[in-house]
Amino acid sequence: MSESMLKMYISFAGMIFMFLAIGLILLSRHKFKGFLSGLTGCLAYIFMILAGIIIFYIVFSGPTM
């Protein structure tokens, strides 16, 4: 597998983490209450941070040859 394809799949993981974070934040704020709301909120923000790190890596690693 080439480096370009690997970066593409890693960026897909970042996008999936972003969508998971959005869904979990919506659930946390509108559907859940109490401890479950806090737990899903923390999980959502962890996914958001991981997605940001992945996207930062992909963007700043530069073009592939």
C-alpha positions in Angstrom: 0.0 0.0 0.0 1.4 3.4 -1.0 1.9 6.3 1.4 -0.8 8.3 -0.3 -3.4 5.5 0.1 -2.5 5.2 3.8 -2.9 8.9 4.3 -6.3 8.7 2.6 -7.5 6.0 5.0 -6.1 7.8 8.0 -8.0 10.9 6.9 -11.2 8.9 6.6 -10.7 7.8 10.3 -10.5 11.5 11.2 -13.7 12.3 9.4 -15.5 9.4 11.0 -14.3 10.6 14.4 -15.7 14.1 13.6 -19.1 12.7 12.7 -19.1 10.5 15.9 -18.3 13.6 17.9 -21.1 15.6 16.4 -23.6 12.8 17.0 -22.5 12.2 20.6 -22.6 15.9 21.4 -26.2 16.1 20.1 -27.2 13.1 22.2 -25.4 14.4 25.2 -27.1 17.8 25.1 -30.6 16.9 24.0 -31.4 13.3 24.9 -29.4 12.3 28.0 -29.4 13.7 31.5 -27.1 13.4 34.4 -24.1 11.0 34.4 -24.8 9.6 31.0 -24.8 13.1 29.5 -21.4 13.9 31.0 -20.0 10.6 29.9 -21.1 10.9 26.3 -20.0 14.6 26.3 -16.5 13.6 27.4 -16.3 10.8 24.9 -17.5 13.2 22.1 -14.8 15.7 23.0 -12.1 13.0 23.1 -13.2 12.0 19.5 -13.1 15.6 18.5 -9.5 16.1 19.8 -8.4 12.8 18.1 -9.9 13.9 14.8 -8.1 17.3 15.1 -4.8 15.6 15.7 -5.3 13.2 12.8 -6.3 16.1 10.4 -3.4 18.2 11.6 -1.0 15.3 10.9 -2.4 14.7 7.4 -2.4 18.4 6.4 1.1 19.2 7.8 2.8 16.0 6.6 3.0 17.5 3.2 2.4 16.1 -0.3 3.4 12.6 -1.2 5.4 11.6 -4.2 
